[in-house]
Amino acid sequence: MIIGELSAKSGVSPRSLRHYETLGLITSTRGSNGYRHYDEDAVVKARTIRSIFDLGFSSDTARVVLPCATGSHEGVDRAAVTAHVAQLRDDLGVRIKELEETQQALSAFLDEA
């Protein structure tokens, strides 16, 4: 599929897809017309990468977690990935707690208004 189709299927902008490719997180082949062509698995990868970035994590985190999230575990150092995913989970727990505290503060303000 070409970049416009991938964008439509994944909900990720073409600009972001090109950026993900520059970072080496997704790959494409070039057709004779110069267009990028992506495999079907790029849809799941693109959505997963966007989610990781939306959560505020780095491209390094995306690179480590992506094989787990997409089911492609071959050649993966499972111990390193497990440690990284555990840290990611813990970081999310901290962020969730911070968001809950912010939500409570906003609710308290609204209750007083």
ZAMARGU-4260 file (C-alpha; in steps of 0.2 Angstrom, whole numbers, plus 5000, padded with zeros to 4 digits):
<rodrens>
0) 5000/5000/5000 | 5006/5018/4997 | 5008/5031/5011 | 4991/5038/5008 | 4983/5022/5011
5) 4993/5018/5026 | 4989/5035/5033 | 4970/5031/5030 | 4971/5014/5038 | 4982/5019/5053
10) 4975/5036/5057 | 4993/5042/5056 | 4998/5057/5045 | 5009/5054/5030 | 5022/5067/5038
15) 5022/5056/5054 | 5024/5040/5044 | 5039/5048/5035 | 5047/5053/5051 | 5044/5035/5058
20) 5053/5029/5043 | 5067/5041/5045 | 5069/5035/5063 | 5070/5017/5057 | 5054/5012/5066
25) 5044/5007/5050 | 5051/5002/5033 | 5045/5004/5015 | 5051/4999/4997 | 5051/5011/4983
30) 5041/5008/4967 | 5048/5013/4950 | 5037/5028/4952 | 5047/5033/4968 | 5032/5030/4979
35) 5034/5022/4996 | 5026/5005/4997 | 5022/4997/5014 | 5017/4980/5020 | 5000/4977/5029
40) 5009/4975/5046 | 5014/4993/5045 | 4996/4998/5050 | 4998/4990/5067 | 5016/4997/5069
45) 5011/5015/5064 | 4997/5014/5077 | 5008/5007/5090 | 5022/5020/5087 | 5009/5034/5088
50) 5002/5028/5104 | 5020/5027/5112 | 5024/5044/5106 | 5007/5051/5112 | 5011/5044/5129
55) 5027/5055/5129 | 5040/5041/5127 | 5055/5042/5115 | 5059/5034/5099 | 5071/5022/5109
60) 5057/5016/5119 | 5047/5013/5103 | 5061/5004/5095 | 5062/4992/5111 | 5043/4990/5113
65) 5038/4988/5095 | 5042/4970/5093 | 5032/4965/5108 | 5017/4976/5103 | 5017/4969/5086
70) 5021/4950/5090 | 5037/4949/5081 | 5048/4942/5094 | 5062/4934/5083 | 5079/4939/5088
75) 5074/4950/5102 | 5083/4950/5119 | 5068/4946/5130 | 5077/4950/5146 | 5081/4968/5140
80) 5064/4970/5133 | 5055/4964/5148 | 5065/4976/5159 | 5061/4990/5147 | 5043/4986/5147
85) 5042/4985/5166 | 5050/5002/5167 | 5038/5008/5154 | 5023/5001/5165 | 5030/5009/5180
90) 5032/5026/5171 | 5014/5025/5165 | 5008/5021/5183 | 5017/5038/5189 | 5009/5047/5175
95) 4992/5040/5179 | 4994/5045/5197 | 4999/5063/5192 | 4984/5064/5180 | 4972/5058/5193
100) 4978/5071/5205 | 4976/5084/5192 | 4959/5078/5189 | 4954/5079/5207 | 4961/5097/5209
105) 4951/5102/5194 | 4936/5094/5201 | 4938/5103/5217 | 4940/5120/5209 | 4924/5117/5199
110) 4915/5111/5215 | 4920/5128/5223 | 4914/5138/5208
</rodrens>
